[in-house]
């Protein structure tokens, strides 16, 4: 457990408005390592809720560099079809 890093949320930090030293927003790297073998370009994960994420949302998040999770109320056949759609 020595490799766990401290995570912060909005309530843990205070942002002071100031001029950014970054020349362009495209120079910023938002990539995040989710697991040792999975890195996301954009630190976005969808909620695994039936009203939030199905295949269409998972595809959109994947194209944006994030990760979509399919909800548990899909049948096995629907899950398989959604996974095929997402991985194409």
N, C-alpha and C positions, 0 to 999 in steps of 0.2 A: 504493500500500500504506500510505499515511499514515493511512487511516481505520480500520485494524485496532486493536481495543482489546485490552488484556491480559485474559485469562481466568484465573480461579482455580478450583481444585478443593479438596476437603476437606483434602488434605494441605498446601495453601498457607496456610491460615488457622487461627487458634486462637480458638475461641469461649469467652468468659468468661461464666459464668452471671450474669445480672443481671435486674432488673425491666425489662420492655419499656416504652418510652414510647408504644407503640401501644395505643389504647383498645380496639380490636376486631380480631380476625384478618381480618374482612371489609374492613378499611381498608388492608390490605397489597396492593400491586400486584406480581404476579409476572410480568407480561407481558415477553416477550423477543422481540427482532427477530431472526429467523432469517436472513432475506434482506432486501434493501431493500424488497421488496414483500410480505413475509410476516411477520406478527407473531403470536405464539402467546400466548394468555391464560395458559396454564400451561406452564412450560418442560419438557415431557415429550415425548420421541420414543421410539417403540418400536424394538426391534432388528429388522432385516430378516431374521429367521430363520424357517424353516418351522414350528418348534414354538412360536413366540411370536406372530406377527402374521398374521392373515388378516382378512377383511372385518369380522367381529364385533369384534375388538380395535381395528381402525382406527376404526370407528364410535364405540366407547366412548371412545377417546382424543380424538377430534374433539369429542364432546359435552362432555368435560372441559376442552377448550381446548388440547389437545396435538395431536400429529401421529403417525399410524400409517403405517408403511411396509410395503408388501406384499413378501413374499419372492420370490426369482427362480425358484423351482421351480414356480410356477403356469404352466399353459399360457396361450397368448394369450387363449383363450376364457375361462378361469378369471379371468385378470387383468381382462378387460373386464367380466365379471359382478361381480367384487369392486368395481371402480371404480364401476359403476352403483349397487351397494348402498350404498357409502360416500357417494356424492354425493346420494342421495335424501333 
